[in-house]
Amino acid sequence: MISGSGRVLPLRVPVAPGEGIDSWLEALARRNGLSLRALLTDFGLPTPSLTSTLITSVTSSQLRELERRCQLPEHHLDQTLPNPVLPLRTRQARGSRYCPDCLAEREGRWKLAWWLPCVFACATHRTLLHDTCPGCGCRPRRLLPGRTRSHPAGICTTRRGDNPPCGTDLRVAPTNRLPHTSPLLSAQRWIDELLADPDISAAAASLSDLVHLSRWFLHALPEHEIRRLGTVAATAWAERPTKAPPDRLAPVNAPLTAVITHHARPLLDPCHDTAIHRIQQLRIHQGAATALHPADMTMENWKKLSPRMRGRFVHAADAHLSQLDRVRLHSGSPAARIPVPGDAPHTSRSEHIPQLLWPHWTLRFLPPQGLRVDLFRGTAAALLFLPGAGSRDKKTLLKPLHGHLANYVAHTLQVISQSGYEQVFPALCRIADYLDEHGSEINYQRRRTLISADTISEAAWQELCFRTNTHPGETSTPAAPGRLLQARRYLFQLLTGADLTDPQHALAWTSPSDRTRYVDFNLSLSLPQRQALLQHAEGVLEDLGIDEPVTWEPPEECCHGLSLPGPRLDDIDLDALKRFVITEGRKPSDAARLMNTTVTHVRLALEHIDQGEREWARTTPTSAWKLRERARTVLTASYLDREYTKNGKTLTRIARETGISRHIVVEQAKATGLTIYYSQRPVPMDETWLREQYLTRKRSTTDIAAQLGTEDETVRRRFLQLGIPLRPPGVHSRTVMTAKVDKSIPRNIRAAVEGTLHGWLRLHRFQIAMTLPNLETAADYLGTHRGALIHQFQRLERDVGHGLFHRSAFRKPHRPTTHGNALLRSLVTDHVQVLMHAALGPDQIRPMRDAATLAKAAIRLATRQSPGPLRPFDHGITAERIRLTGPTLILLRDLLDHQHEEFYGAQIHARTGIDNGTLYPQLKRMERAGWLTSRPEAEDSWLARAPVGCGPGRRRTYYALTPDGLRAAAHEVQHHRPRRKNGTSDEKTPRAAR
């Protein structure tokens, strides 16, 4: 080892475990026969008068130089110096405590830990440390050790004045043994664990708090708790210094330090609740539970406490603070703290806070009753400025954003506290801490500066509504703000978090009814419309160059473990809510009562429910926009050029074909640059061709107009211009009526088709009908009615001028007459068939019947059809209906003429001439049907009619009409239709078919 003077010194003096640099240098000096001062001078180190100065004044560079000269590894001597963050003995208590047993075992080498004021016992030997020399009563090693050559290690070398050194052997000093279970020994072990903790900063904070709490403990600890620690502790407590200057910790001996450390341990415990409980106990004992800092602690010591410890004192006084201070000081949370003067975290926090509290946190914080939602949202956001504020002047704190709510803050805090939801206060503090530590994804201050009130134009709002199938509303007026104004308010509030109760905003509510309209507007927004507004808001931010999400909220984990008054947003059955509000049409307040939640919860949840698309009338702007959008898709430039310009279709026709209104078609045509004709487009008409078609071929103006693609009236005007005489209007001017058949066609064919409608159809049906046995089977085959065929064949007979067939009867088919056979022969010629197929359409031509059809028709002809049941009378007639024949009608008329008389069969026969074989069965039928009543002839009358010498003969039966029979007979006679005869046939002829 080389000294500074160049002398060679012994090298083998190792550093003992836990030894301080003063002890090691003293041992090195003893080994080399030098005094400590001489050794320090040789190494170029300072030679202070106080030993503690040597420990604290050695710099890192000096330590490195000492290692180099002593040929020690680098940083080897770091263990001999205390960590600079740990507290040392105070000015009045300079000197080192010691354990006699340790000095003896270590050959007088002193531990570095004995210099720390928090070390008061030796856990190895279970003894309290000594503070003074038992011989002279001074603190060992207060002055730099001298006479190291004449006194061995472990001897007290303290001198008083000119007296010689004390010379007391500290290694054999008496000891204060502690039992294994001593709480004081447990407290020292806890101190040792703190010093051994790798996180020395946490240990330093706890030990520093211990030092600065000592004065308070000297006045706060109850004596009955001291007596439990033993005689030594009680004695030391009784001798404790109670009138020391404010900046002094000493003189506090080791037993008293042990007592303070034992009782301070709960306050320094990592468990926050344990510390708060202990502080409250001690302050109640002191009678000062409402003050923030202890009454017996100077402000200087109070300021030197760690923020955690001061926060615990604040938290302990939480119940006695005003609501404003509880938020400002975080007193309701483990993060409680005293604001540092000049520190204004709320100033930097303002850019992360909107004017209105975020919706989800509003729902969590809002009490069920007592506060208006919009005012609460603004006030709760304002409360986020209070945590950590050094000033209690809320008007100054809230003036930048919430000046209009300064008088409402105290009321809100009072309602929350009286409602029993005091955990809202620590929740607000936690959110404020989160914003201070992490910030937010949105800079609200920048948005409030850049985003104007005109967040969406009228055209963009209408386009947004139309695309989401909603109504844009009427135009806004000062007296009746429309939906456009509410949409601008919604977007401005969504982007900036603005409080629309603040009159400074251009979009602020002007009256309570104005606020109500905005709330109703918010509830009326459909889910697609909200999404579209969100996308528009993203576009606004993009245009301003702001790369942020539209909305953001602090995470739910900020308030984990707190019991808040409101539910979470997702704690609601959306299906049940949709059934109550959307399906059943209940009010949000009724739905909230049924679902046991708040109206605010219901309103926020409704924003996530799809209300379904609404069907709008065709006259609404939404439907008109849909038609215009469809018109833009369908009525393209190429489509209009093809259909309107090239194909010559009118815009009216295009509108009819596409189902789009004509005025929208006109708008789209103009938008595409199409040339529109406001009058009929000219159609070229050749005079020669017109004369040939109209005069020679006898075509109608309608046919000619259809071929030219124009209107009938246009063709007629052209005829007038050319001097072509017009035929009378109506059916007789049609081409089919005026057309003439070639004279080579048989006359009967020409007579049937010229100057008439459907002549060829009648001929075709006659040709097929004559192959079948009767008109009924022919009508079934042709798919028409028998009456229609009768009417058509009668018309055909009139046109030809002759009867064409004999009518059918039971088991006797109809057959053509001579003229009918001639007509059939003319119809089978090829030339006539060609003309017939040309005149009739494919749906009118029926093929000739096959053998199977003919066989079925023959069977039907030979089968008599039983008449169906007769329809009962109406008009209250209860008599049964009977089938009417000619004799029956004659009988009914005669009975009506003699309705009030009784009659018998011979009288009716004499009056009507009806055969007795027909008359008497008919009378019986009428009697059974309830039309007649009968009685036998009286016996006197019957016998009186007998001729002389002969018997009376057959007894007569008298009949009379019943009341229902009289009404039935009158009804049948009145409503009977007489039959019409056709030639020799006796078939009924029905009305002409259509």
WONORQUI-V251195 format. One line per field, one symbol per residue. phi: phi as a letter, one per 40 degrees, with the letter a starting at -180 (. if undefined). psi: psi as a letter, one per 20 degrees, with the letter a starting at -180 (. if undefined). Layout:
phi: ???
psi: ???
//
This chain:
phi: .bcccgccbcbcbcccdgcccccccccccccbgbcccccccccgccbccccccdccccccccccccccccfbccgcccccbccccccbccccbchbcabdcccccbfgcccccccccccbabccbfbccccbcccbgcccgcccdbfcccbccgbcbcbbgcccdcgccccbccbbcbcdcccccccccccccccccdcccccccccccccccdccccbcccccccccchcccccccccccbbcddcbbccbcccccccccdccdcccccccccccccccccccccgbccccbcccbcccccccccdccccccccccdcbccdccccccfccbccdacccdgcbcccccccbbccbcddccdccccccahbcccccccccccccccdgccccccccccdcbbccbdcccccccccccccgbccccccccccccccccbgbcbcccccccccccccacccccccccccbfbccgcccbdcbcccccccccccccccbgcccccccccbcccadccccccccccccccccccccccccccccccccgbcaccbaadcccdbcgccbcccccccaccccccccccccgccdcccccccfaccccccccccbbccgcbcbcccccccccccccccccccccccccccccccgccccccccccgbdcccccdcccccgccbccbcccbcbccccccccccccfccccccccccgbccccccccccccgccccdchcccccccccbcdcccdccccccbcgacgcccccccccccccbcaccccccccgbbccccdccccccccccgacbacccbcgbccaccccccccccccccccccccccccbcccccbccccccccccccccccbccccccccccbggcccccbccbccccccccccccbccbcabdccccccbgccccccccccccccccgcbbbaccdccccccccccgbccgcccbcbaccdcccccccccccbcbccbcbgccbccbccccc
psi: pprhiiqpqqimnqpqpjqrhghghghhgghjkqrhggghghjkqqmrhphhhhhiiprhhhhhhghghjlqqpjhjhiiqqpiiqqaqrhikprprqogghgghjljppqhhiipiioirohgjlqqqqhrpigijrpqkgrpprlhhiprqjppjpqocjqrqgjpoiijqqqnqqrhjphhhhhhhhghhghiphnhgghggghghggiiggghhihpqhhhhhiirggghghhhjqpikqqhjphroorgghhggggghighhjqhoghgggggghghhhhhkliiqgqqhjpqhghghiqqhgghhhhghhjgijqqhghhghjkijrijqqpqppipmhhghihiiprhpqqgghghhhpqhqiqpghhgggghhhhiigpiphqjnhhghigghkhijhiighgghgggghijliihghgghggghghhgiaripnhggghhhprhmhprgghggggghhjlrpirrpqqhhnpahgghgggggghghikqoiioihqhjqqirhhggghgghgghiprghhghghghghhhghhhikomqqgqqqqqhihkpiqoqhrrqhjlqohghghgggggikqqhhghhghjlaqhgggghhhijpoiqqqpqqiiqhghhhgghghhhggmrhhghhgggggijqrhgggghhikpqhhhggghghhikpoppirpppppopgggggghgggikqrhggghhhikaqhhghhhhghhikppqrqrahiiqhhhiqqqqiipqghghhhhpkqqkghghgghgghhiiqhrhghggghikaqghgggghhghhhhhhjqpiqpqrapkoqrqqaghghhhhhhhiqghhhghghhhqrhiipprqqrhgghghhhghhippppqrqqpqqakjoiqqqqppaghghggghghhhlhjqqrrhhgghhhhjpqhhhgghhggghghijhqqqqqqqhghghhipqpjrribppqpqqqprghhghgghgghhjppqqppocjqjqqorqpq.
//
